[in-house]
């Protein structure tokens, strides 16, 4: 089954102080790192959700949020509407060390349920997941009612959770780490 990768790059990046996806890690923008790993899985349909037109430089369609200021849920909603496939990978732009193995595991396991996300240790990663286009109506209702917590939306849709510690026992935690500050970025650079 065909997947579209929807990369969310619309956050305010308030803790980073600048647009996170464009911040470089070892001279490569974080969003480029995510795109490159997605391409290794064979997914060629990639879209970026951002209000910043600078993302056009990566060569993929960039769409602003259809409903402004609704956080990641608004980005997922926009992405699913703009996607041309039923199945979609939702990935935040700030996971620069995401691995092909994690994405392939999501693709393989993301066919049955409407939402499949990953868990590492006790941490759920809502923005590393497979989301079905059938969620659009429900997402829209959550947004209209200002129910904007991604975790709440996932719970209400009986998401499947992949335990990466079981599925990929040799996986390092930094593979799913998201970067919110320059300090976190520096730590991650030292880890690899």
C-alpha positions as a Python dict, from the first residue, in 0.01 Angstrom:
ca = {
    (1, 'X'): (0, 0, 0),
    (2, 'X'): (116, 349, -87),
    (3, 'X'): (206, 597, 187),
    (4, 'X'): (257, 973, 184),
    (5, 'X'): (505, 1119, 432),
    (6, 'X'): (371, 1433, 596),
    (7, 'X'): (644, 1629, 772),
    (8, 'X'): (519, 1877, 1029),
    (9, 'X'): (736, 2188, 1032),
    (10, 'X'): (485, 2445, 1148),
    (11, 'X'): (565, 2475, 1516),
    (12, 'X'): (645, 2806, 1679),
    (13, 'X'): (993, 2679, 1784),
    (14, 'X'): (980, 2913, 2084),
    (15, 'X'): (1234, 2715, 2287),
    (16, 'X'): (1472, 2688, 1990),
    (17, 'X'): (1445, 3056, 1905),
    (18, 'X'): (1439, 2986, 1531),
    (19, 'X'): (1256, 2756, 1288),
    (20, 'X'): (1354, 2407, 1411),
    (21, 'X'): (1338, 2220, 1084),
    (22, 'X'): (1587, 2459, 925),
    (23, 'X'): (1838, 2432, 1210),
    (24, 'X'): (2141, 2234, 1099),
    (25, 'X'): (2288, 1932, 1269),
    (26, 'X'): (2638, 1868, 1140),
    (27, 'X'): (2564, 2109, 853),
    (28, 'X'): (2244, 1934, 739),
    (29, 'X'): (1902, 2089, 818),
    (30, 'X'): (1698, 1867, 1049),
    (31, 'X'): (1410, 1848, 802),
    (32, 'X'): (1649, 1732, 527),
    (33, 'X'): (1765, 1448, 753),
    (34, 'X'): (1403, 1336, 800),
    (35, 'X'): (1334, 1359, 425),
    (36, 'X'): (1644, 1153, 341),
    (37, 'X'): (1541, 870, 575),
    (38, 'X'): (1185, 873, 437),
    (39, 'X'): (1323, 836, 83),
    (40, 'X'): (1520, 527, 190),
    (41, 'X'): (1189, 352, 266),
    (42, 'X'): (1078, 400, -95),
    (43, 'X'): (819, 667, -14),
    (44, 'X'): (833, 933, -284),
    (45, 'X'): (519, 1129, -195),
    (46, 'X'): (644, 1378, 64),
    (47, 'X'): (472, 1697, 173),
    (48, 'X'): (576, 1956, 430),
    (49, 'X'): (326, 2140, 648),
    (50, 'X'): (462, 2483, 733),
    (51, 'X'): (367, 2849, 718),
    (52, 'X'): (730, 2925, 627),
    (53, 'X'): (785, 2932, 247),
    (54, 'X'): (1160, 2868, 303),
    (55, 'X'): (1079, 2495, 310),
    (56, 'X'): (1021, 2505, -67),
    (57, 'X'): (1402, 2478, -103),
    (58, 'X'): (1378, 2103, -27),
    (59, 'X'): (1185, 2036, -347),
    (60, 'X'): (855, 1912, -203),
    (61, 'X'): (512, 2072, -178),
    (62, 'X'): (477, 2301, 125),
    (63, 'X'): (131, 2373, 262),
    (64, 'X'): (40, 2624, 534),
    (65, 'X'): (-206, 2516, 803),
    (66, 'X'): (-563, 2529, 670),
    (67, 'X'): (-676, 2636, 1018),
    (68, 'X'): (-414, 2855, 1183),
    (69, 'X'): (-282, 2826, 1540),
    (70, 'X'): (-412, 2478, 1616),
    (71, 'X'): (-76, 2317, 1692),
    (72, 'X'): (29, 1972, 1570),
    (73, 'X'): (-332, 1855, 1539),
    (74, 'X'): (-393, 2134, 1288),
    (75, 'X'): (-82, 2025, 1097),
    (76, 'X'): (-196, 1663, 1088),
    (77, 'X'): (-540, 1777, 967),
    (78, 'X'): (-387, 1986, 686),
    (79, 'X'): (-150, 1706, 591),
    (80, 'X'): (-423, 1445, 565),
    (81, 'X'): (-637, 1676, 351),
    (82, 'X'): (-346, 1756, 117),
    (83, 'X'): (-228, 1393, 96),
    (84, 'X'): (-336, 1182, -202),
    (85, 'X'): (-311, 851, -13),
    (86, 'X'): (-522, 681, 254),
    (87, 'X'): (-217, 581, 460),
    (88, 'X'): (27, 847, 578),
    (89, 'X'): (337, 874, 789),
    (90, 'X'): (322, 1174, 1021),
    (91, 'X'): (667, 1290, 1126),
    (92, 'X'): (782, 1600, 1307),
    (93, 'X'): (1071, 1790, 1149),
    (94, 'X'): (1277, 1780, 1470),
    (95, 'X'): (1370, 1409, 1484),
    (96, 'X'): (1702, 1431, 1297),
    (97, 'X'): (1823, 1080, 1383),
    (98, 'X'): (1504, 890, 1298),
    (99, 'X'): (1596, 556, 1145),
    (100, 'X'): (1480, 370, 840),
    (101, 'X'): (1410, 68, 1066),
    (102, 'X'): (1160, 268, 1273),
    (103, 'X'): (982, 397, 962),
    (104, 'X'): (969, 51, 803),
    (105, 'X'): (825, -90, 1127),
    (106, 'X'): (557, 180, 1121),
    (107, 'X'): (474, 113, 757),
    (108, 'X'): (445, -263, 816),
    (109, 'X'): (233, -223, 1129),
    (110, 'X'): (35, 84, 1023),
    (111, 'X'): (-202, -84, 781),
    (112, 'X'): (-469, -217, 1019),
    (113, 'X'): (-557, 66, 1258),
    (114, 'X'): (-643, 428, 1179),
    (115, 'X'): (-353, 544, 1401),
    (116, 'X'): (-31, 365, 1485),
    (117, 'X'): (236, 540, 1691),
    (118, 'X'): (564, 434, 1848),
    (119, 'X'): (670, 411, 2209),
    (120, 'X'): (1025, 398, 2341),
    (121, 'X'): (1058, 314, 2708),
    (122, 'X'): (759, 484, 2870),
    (123, 'X'): (755, 771, 2618),
    (124, 'X'): (483, 779, 2349),
    (125, 'X'): (581, 958, 2030),
    (126, 'X'): (260, 1100, 1884),
    (127, 'X'): (438, 1261, 1591),
    (128, 'X'): (611, 946, 1471),
    (129, 'X'): (313, 758, 1342),
    (130, 'X'): (93, 622, 1068),
    (131, 'X'): (-237, 805, 1032),
    (132, 'X'): (-530, 716, 808),
    (133, 'X'): (-713, 968, 589),
    (134, 'X'): (-1042, 846, 740),
    (135, 'X'): (-951, 1057, 1048),
    (136, 'X'): (-1010, 1389, 869),
    (137, 'X'): (-1371, 1438, 985),
    (138, 'X'): (-1292, 1350, 1348),
    (139, 'X'): (-980, 1571, 1342),
    (140, 'X'): (-1188, 1860, 1210),
    (141, 'X'): (-1438, 1819, 1493),
    (142, 'X'): (-1160, 1815, 1754),
    (143, 'X'): (-1012, 2132, 1606),
    (144, 'X'): (-1346, 2315, 1585),
    (145, 'X'): (-1409, 2227, 1951),
    (146, 'X'): (-1055, 2337, 2047),
    (147, 'X'): (-965, 1987, 2169),
    (148, 'X'): (-606, 2023, 2052),
    (149, 'X'): (-409, 1767, 2254),
    (150, 'X'): (-267, 1506, 2017),
    (151, 'X'): (-254, 1248, 2297),
    (152, 'X'): (-626, 1296, 2364),
    (153, 'X'): (-709, 1254, 1996),
    (154, 'X'): (-497, 939, 1974),
    (155, 'X'): (-665, 789, 2283),
    (156, 'X'): (-1011, 859, 2146),
    (157, 'X'): (-922, 670, 1828),
    (158, 'X'): (-790, 353, 1992),
    (159, 'X'): (-441, 385, 1846),
    (160, 'X'): (-211, 90, 1802),
    (161, 'X'): (116, 143, 1989),
    (162, 'X'): (438, -18, 1869),
    (163, 'X'): (681, -84, 2151),
    (164, 'X'): (1018, -17, 1988),
    (165, 'X'): (1203, -181, 2276),
    (166, 'X'): (1038, -509, 2175),
    (167, 'X'): (1024, -461, 1797),
    (168, 'X'): (1375, -320, 1759),
    (169, 'X'): (1558, -419, 2081),
    (170, 'X'): (1896, -276, 1976),
    (171, 'X'): (1757, 68, 1894),
    (172, 'X'): (1922, 362, 2070),
    (173, 'X'): (1693, 619, 2236),
    (174, 'X'): (1839, 907, 2031),
    (175, 'X'): (1677, 763, 1718),
    (176, 'X'): (1337, 891, 1831),
    (177, 'X'): (1462, 1199, 2019),
    (178, 'X'): (1310, 1528, 1918),
    (179, 'X'): (1509, 1847, 1948),
    (180, 'X'): (1354, 2151, 2115),
    (181, 'X'): (1657, 2354, 2224),
    (182, 'X'): (2011, 2420, 2104),
    (183, 'X'): (2138, 2236, 2414),
    (184, 'X'): (1942, 1923, 2314),
    (185, 'X'): (2084, 1954, 1964),
    (186, 'X'): (2440, 1969, 2094),
    (187, 'X'): (2382, 1663, 2316),
    (188, 'X'): (2244, 1471, 2020),
    (189, 'X'): (2542, 1567, 1804),
    (190, 'X'): (2776, 1423, 2065),
    (191, 'X'): (2571, 1101, 2082),
    (192, 'X'): (2645, 1011, 1720),
}
